[in-house]
Structure formats: C-alpha cells, structure tokens
Amino acid sequence: MKFERCAGILLHPSSLPGLYGIGDIGPKAWQWIDFLEQAGCSLWQVLPLGPTGYGDSPYQCFSAFAGNPYLVSPEALLEEGLLETEDLADLPDFPAGFVNYGMVIPWKLALLDRAYDRFQTLVEEQIHSEFMEFCHQHAVWLEDFALFMALKDAHGGGSWINWEKPLRDRQPEALNQAQRELAEAVNRQRFRQFLFFRQWEALRKKARQKNKR
C-alpha cells in the first residue's frame, strides 16, 4: 500500500486552553483545527474520548461507545440557547496550568443539568426531534449505559460489584424497576451523550472539510 507523506499532532481535547477548567470540543477545538491546517498538519490524534472514572484516565472509561460529558463546551451551549450567561456566574477560579478534576466534575455536571432543565422547557421541535433520533440511533449501547450511570450515581458512585445482587447480576425485573424509578436520571444521562455527540460531530465535519482542501 502507498500513502502520501503527512504529519499530525497528538493532543487530547482536555489539554486545549479555556476558561472552564478543562479543554473541550467547542470553539477552542475549532481554532485548533484551523491551526493544524495552517501548520500543514492533516492528522489530529485525540486519544480516547470516553467518560472517565476513578483516576480520570482516558484509558479507563465506563464505556467504549459513550463520550466524556466533561468535554462538552459551555460556550457552544450558550450559542444554542441551552444555557444563559447567568448560568456561568458561579464559575470557579480554575487553575490555568492543569485540570483539577475535583473542581471540574461537579461544576460541569451541574451545568449540564441546567442545560437539560432548559431543554425541557424549549418549544422548538427540531432539537427535541434530534434528541429522539439520537436516542433511537444509539439505543444499542445508550440505554444500558444511561441506566448504568444513573444507578452508579444512585449508589454514591460506588462500584457495581457492591450493588444489590439483583442489580449486580442484571436480573431483568430489578433492571426494569430501576429503569422506572430512575427514569429522569436515565434521561439526563442520555441528554449528556446527545450534547457530546452533537458537538463532536460538528467538529469532525469541520475537520473533514479542512482535509479535503
């Protein structure tokens, strides 16, 4: 096989600059793609983008399919009307040189919950249709993942091996009951994934357009 010679850079989105405690896949990532094009680079190796757990390593994720909600851009949510400026009024004094996950995680997840609450009140049909379509297209992994994360939150973040035996062993009756009792929490998890993939697909589209030039 013969390939044209090319160059690229390895950079996880969490290392991009920004005001919100962690790099994300919003405007700064779009600027990064512009820089790569100007520098003559045609490849961007991003490392895994899955939702991280204990230790915050991209190589230790809760899912091989899901995206990391900490990478969702608040700026993009503002542009989409899913956040208002006052939603960012409680912005912590994040360190500039590294990611303090202990500060980032609770703040970012609370922000995404505000976006979900506003989404519930939006009357525009398009975004609701997009959300339903996303849930349908990704149901093969999304439903189990959303329920797992909702259950994990309900158990204080504890490992699944310490959950009640019926849940730990995935007994259908126990899972169905959890799905009913945690319906709102499950839907919030679906919405976080919708936001991530919506922004990620927009970024990928921009990158593909740049690569065709």
Secondary structure by P-SEA (a helix, b strand, c coil): cccccbbbbbbcccccccccccccccaaaaaaaaaaaaaccccccccccccccccccccccccccccccccccaaaaaaaccccccccccccccccccccccccaaaaaaaaaaaaaaaaacccaaaaaaaaaaaaaacccaaaaaaaaaaaaaaccccccccccccccccaaaaaaaaaaaaaaaaaaaaaaaaaaaaaaaaaaaaaaaaac
